């Protein structure tokens, strides 16, 4: 914690020549722009012995620094703090106001950021005028401040520990109480230390894991290792007003897709029907049901299927969602095929969501010749929202071309493409939205075989599924 020590240096007198002060302030401002730090590196210089540390020793980061301070009467303290908030020291766990030893209780020391204030002339005109109006002398005192591990940012700790010149990351995806990291090879020797730092610096995080393998199993759950904390993988998260629970180690959940989930659900109207082909634990299906849609949701992973049912009950939509545990193609050729004829005769919208970006475009061929009897009109043909990854220089053109190939029908000028997010350098996630052409849905050139009751894991195996839900 912070150690409060007495003033040890004599006051620095304020500038009396206003012209000189203005010039000095300009120089302070220019220096601030030129030397603007990324994460205050000069305020804290880590001891050299922490470099290369693999087992976290928090005490080793303790260091005493000197910062400027103003002696402020307690009667105007709140006004001064408010007027000089831009110049105040900003550190985790460091108070801006302290009581110095051998100091009257009628005064306090207001700590300032040494990068912004090195002399009284560095105060802005507004700040200087405020100090004069409050009767506070523009005199700086030096205060010895003890910084500990608890006052450091995670980036500072990791930058001090990892070898110089190597990337430092403290970024992670948060899933409830779990922090999920994707560490690079050079960071692996420090993985347990990194995990502990992330847990220390992020309240509510009690488990830190690292993805160990991007090659996924049939069921889209990736292998991970525990870096720090308790090995409790059952997470509870809230997204767009819904609550979800699931075993993060056995299903896939991507917190970066909340905006996309909401975008698509907002296209669904009360009374519409939604077929969610790769439903996961329900981030599309459940809010769609809550908005008044009738939902048929499917996932091949038995764990996802189980948590999907659990989340439907948790959000009180179990009567609006029919769940299935099938291969995506079997679901389209089974439940979708059975329900579509009646739906095509109605007026409510029909949506098919296919969120398995690594493979979903390949499943579009399941719509070829799906139905046999063509309706008298085509006003209510289903709308498909199909996701895909693209590494092409023109991802929009690429995903439309691949979707057209799978459907056996050109979709150019008959679809829209939405950019979802950048997954990795030169790899984008896109969503192609189109109405299934009746030439595809009722084609006699493609006979559909009866779907198997058994899942077809080989067809749905996903090599990049860690990006796909």
N, C-alpha and C positions, 0 to 999 in steps of 0.2 A: 504494500500500500504506500500511499504518499507519505513522505517524511517532511514535516514542517520544520524548517530551520530559520534562524534569525537572519536579518539583513546583515551582510558582511562587507558591503562596499559603501562608500559615501555617495551622496546624491550627485546627479549630473545637472548643472544649471541649464535652464531653458535659454534658447536663442532670444536676444533682445532686438536684433536687427531684422525687421519684417522682410526686407528684400532678400537678405541672406537666407532667411527661413524658407521663403518661397522657392528659391533656387535649390536649397537642400531637399525640400519635399519633392521637387521635380526629379532630382537625382535618385531619391529613395524609390520613387514610383518607377523610374526607368530601370533601376536595378532589380526591382521586384518582377518586372516583365521579363527581363533578360535571364534571370536566374530562377524562374518559377519552378519549384520542385515538383516532382510527380507525387511523392509521398513523404514530404518533409525529411529528406535524408540527413540534412545537417543538424536538425534539432536533436537527433539521436544517432550516435555513432556506436554500433554494436561492438562489444569487446571482440578482438580477433580470435579468441579461443573458442567462440561458438561456431566458427566456420567448420563444416563437416560433421557437426553433431548429428547422431542418428537416434539417440535416446534423449528425450526432452529433459533438460535441466533448466527449469524456470528461473532459478536464482542466478544463473550465469548471465542473464540479460540485464541485471540491475546496474544502473549508472546514474551519477549525479551530474546535472547540467545547470547552467546559469541562465536565467531568463530575466527580462526587464519587468518592473512592477511599478505601479502607482500607489502612493499612500493616500487613501481616500477616507474622509470622515464617514462614519456609519450612517449619519443622517441623510447623506446624498448618494449612498452606495448604489442603490437600485437604479437611480437615474444615470449614474456614470456607467454602470454595467450595460444598460440599454443603449446609451449613446455611443459606446466604444465596442460594441459587440463584434464588429468586423476586425478589430485589432486584438481581440482577446485570444489567449492561447486556446487551442482546440486539440485536445488529446483525449483518448478514451480513459475514463476514470480519473481525470485530473480536474480538480475544481479550479474555477477562475479566481475565486476569492479565498484568501488564507489569513490566518492570524499569525503574525510573526512573534517570535519570542521577544520579551522585554518591550513589547509595544502596548500602548494604552488600549483599553477596550473600546475607546471611542474611535479607533481607526482600524482599517483593514488594508491588506495589500491586494491589489487587483493585478493578476498576472497577465502579461502581454505576450504576443507572438514575436519572438526575436527576428523572424524573417520579415515582419511588417514594420516593426518599431525598433530602431537601433538608437534613436536619439529623439528628444522632444520635437524636433523639426519634422519628424516623419508623420506626426499626426496630421490629418487633413484639416482644412480650414474649419469645417463643421465640427470636428472633434475638438479642436483647440478652442473654439468659441464656446462649446458646451462645458469644457473644463473651467474656463474663466467664469462662466455664469454660475457654476456650482461652487466656485471658490476653491477649486482644486489646483494646486501648484503643478505646473508642467515640469515636474522633476522626476526623473527615473531613478529607481533604486534597483539593485541587482539582488536576485533571490535564488538561493540554491535549492533546486528541485530534484528530488529523487524519482527517476522513472524506473519502473519495474516491468517485468514481462506483461503484467496485466494492463499497463498503459500503452502497449504496442499494438499496432495493427497486424493482422495475420500476414499481410504482404511484407511487412518489415521483418518479422521473425523469420519467414522463409527466405527472404533475400539475404539475411545475415547467415543463414545456415547452409544453403545450397551453394555449390561451387560458383565462383564468379563467372559471369558471361553466359550462364545457362538460364533457360526460361524459368521463371518463377510463376506458379499459378496457385491461386487460392479459390478458383472458380469451381462451382459444383452445382448439380441439380438437387433441389431439396424436395423430398417426398415425405411429407409429415415430419417425423423425428429423424429421418434418414437423410444424410448427405451422400450423394452419389458422385464420385469423381472418376475421371478418365486420365489417369496419370501417364506421363510419357516415360520412356525407358530410363532416361537419366535421373528421373525422380524416384524410381522404385527403391533404391537403397535407403531413402528417407521416408518411405511410405507411412510407417507407423508414427513417426514424428509429425508428418504433415496431417495425418488423421487426427492426432491429438490436438494440434493447433486449431484445426477447423472446428473441432468440438468445443474447445475452450472459448473461441471467439464468436461463436454463433449460438446465442441462447435458444434452448429448445432442441438443439441437435444432440442426440444421445447415442447415435450410431453413424459411423462413417465407413462406407464401403468403396471399393475400387473395382471397376469392370476389368475382368481378366482375359476375356476372349470375345472378339466381335463376331465369331462364327456361332450362330445361334442354333438351338435345337428346333425341332418341328414346332414346338409350342411357344416360340418367341420369348422365352425367358433366358437371360444371359447369365453366365457364371460370374460370380463376384467373390471377393475376399474381404473379410472384416479388417479394417485398419485401426479402429478405435471404438470404444464404447461397448454397449451390450448388443449381443447378437439377436435382437428382436426385429424381425423383418416384416411384421404385420403393421402396416402403416394406415393412418387415417388422414385423409386430405379433403379439403373443400375446394370445389371449382364451380364457378358460375352459379353459386347458390345451392349446389348439390353436395352431398357427402358421400365419399367412397372409402371403403376399407378393402384391403387386399394384402396378400403376402408378396412383397416386392421381389423376393427371390424366385418366385414361381410364376409370375405373370409379368406383362410389360405395361409400364405407365410412363408417359412423357409429359412432364409439367409444362413444357414449352408449347403445347398444342391447345391450351385452353381457349385462346382467341379463335382458333380454327374451329374447334368444337362449337363455340357460340355462333360463329358466322353461319355454319351450315344449319344449325338448329333454328336460327331465326328465319330461314327460308321455308320452314315447315309450318303449316297452318293447322289449327284445331280441326280434327276430323281426318287429316291426311293419314296415309299409311307409310311407315318407314321400314324398309328391309335393311338391317345392318349386318353385312356379310361377315365382317371380321370385327366383332363387337368389343373384344377385350372385356374389361370389367364394367363397361357401360357408359363411357363419357359422351357418346352420341345418343345412344338409345334412351338413357334415363332422362336427360333434360327434354328430349323430344316427347317422351311419354308425359312428362310433367306439363308440357305445353298443350297437351290434349290430343296428341297423335296416337294412333294404334301402331305398336312396334313389334316386329319380329326380329329378334337379335340372335346371332349365331357366333360361336367361336369354337375352333377345333381343340384348343387347350382345355382339358377337363378342369384345371384350376381356375382359369378365366371364367369358364361356364359356371362354376360353383360360386365364385365371388360376384359374378353378374347377377345371379339369383339373389344372393345376399344383399347386394346394393339396391336391387329393385324393392326389396322389403324395407330396407333402411330408409329409402326415400318415398315409401308408400305408393309405388307405381306397379306393384306386382300384378295387379289386375289389368294393366295396360300393356304389359310386355310378355310375349311368348318367347321363351328362350330355347335354343337348340345347341347341340354339341356335335357339329358335323364339319366335314371339309367344306370349304367355301363353294366349290363347284356342286357338291351334293346338295347344299342348301339352296342354291339357285335353281337347280333342276328338280328340286323337291318342293319345299315350302313356297318359294317364289312362284314356281310354275303353277302350283295348285291355287294360289290366292289371286293371281293376276287376272284371269278371265272375268271374275266378278268385279274386280276393281276397275277394269277398263270400261265397264258399263256405267260406272258412277261418275260423280263430278268432283269428288275429293282428290287431291293430289297424291301421287305415288312417288316415293323417293327410294333410291337404292344407294346406300353408302358403302364404299369399298375402300377401307383404309388399311391397306397392307402395301405400302409404297414399293417395296422391293419386288413384289410379284403381282399386285392387283390387276395391272393392265393385261397380264396374260390370262386372267380369268374372264375377260370380257367375251371370249368365244363361247362361253356357256349360254349366252343369250341368242346365239344363232339357232333359228328354228325352234325356239323354246315353246311357242304355242302353235297350234294347228289351224284353228278357225279364226280367220281375220274378222275383227269387228267392223261394223258398218261405218264407223268414224274413227279418227285417230287423234282426237282432242285430249285424251287422257292417257297417253302412253307414258311409261315411267321415266322419271328423270334420274340419271345416274351421276353420282359424285365419286369419281375414281381417282385415287392418289398414285403418284409414281415418282421415283427418283430420276434425275437426269444429270449427266455429266457433260452434256452437249453444250456447245457455245450458244446455241439457241434452244433453251429448254422447252419453250412453248411449242415450237415446231416439232421438236423431238417427241414429246409425249403425245401430241395429236397424231403424229405419224404412227407411233406404236399402238395407240388405241384403235386407229383405223385398221391397221393390219390385223389386230386380234379380232375385231368385229367383222372384218371382211367387207367393210363399207367405209367410204371416205367421209370423214367428219370435218374436213376443212370448211370453214364458214358455217358450220352447223353446231358449233360448241363454243364454250368459253373456257379459258385457262386462268387459274388463279395461282399466283406465287404464294406458297405457304411459309417457307423459311429456308435459309441456307443451312444445310446439315453439316457440311464440311467444305473446305476449299474446293471450288469447282464441282460442287454437288448440291443441287437444289431439290427441294420437295415441292411438287406441283399438284394441283387438283384440276382434273378435266371434268367439266360438267356438260352433259348433253342429254337430249331426249333420245331414247332408243328408237331408231328408225323402224317403221313397220316392215320394211324390206328385210331387216335382220330378224326381228322378233317372229315373223311368220314365214321365214324362208323355208322352202321345201327342199333346198339343196343340202341341208344339214340335218340329218336324222339324229335326234337325241336319244341316247340309251337311257334306260331306267337307272336312276342314281343308286349307288350301293349304300346299304345300311351302315357299312363300316367306313370309318374315316379313311381318307387317302392321304396320309401324311407326306408322302413323297412329293405330291403336287403342290403342297403348301409349305414345304420346307423353305425357310427364309434365311439367307446368309447375311442379311444386313438388318435383321429385325430389331436391333437395338435402336434404330431410328424410326420405327414404323408405326407406333401407336399414337 
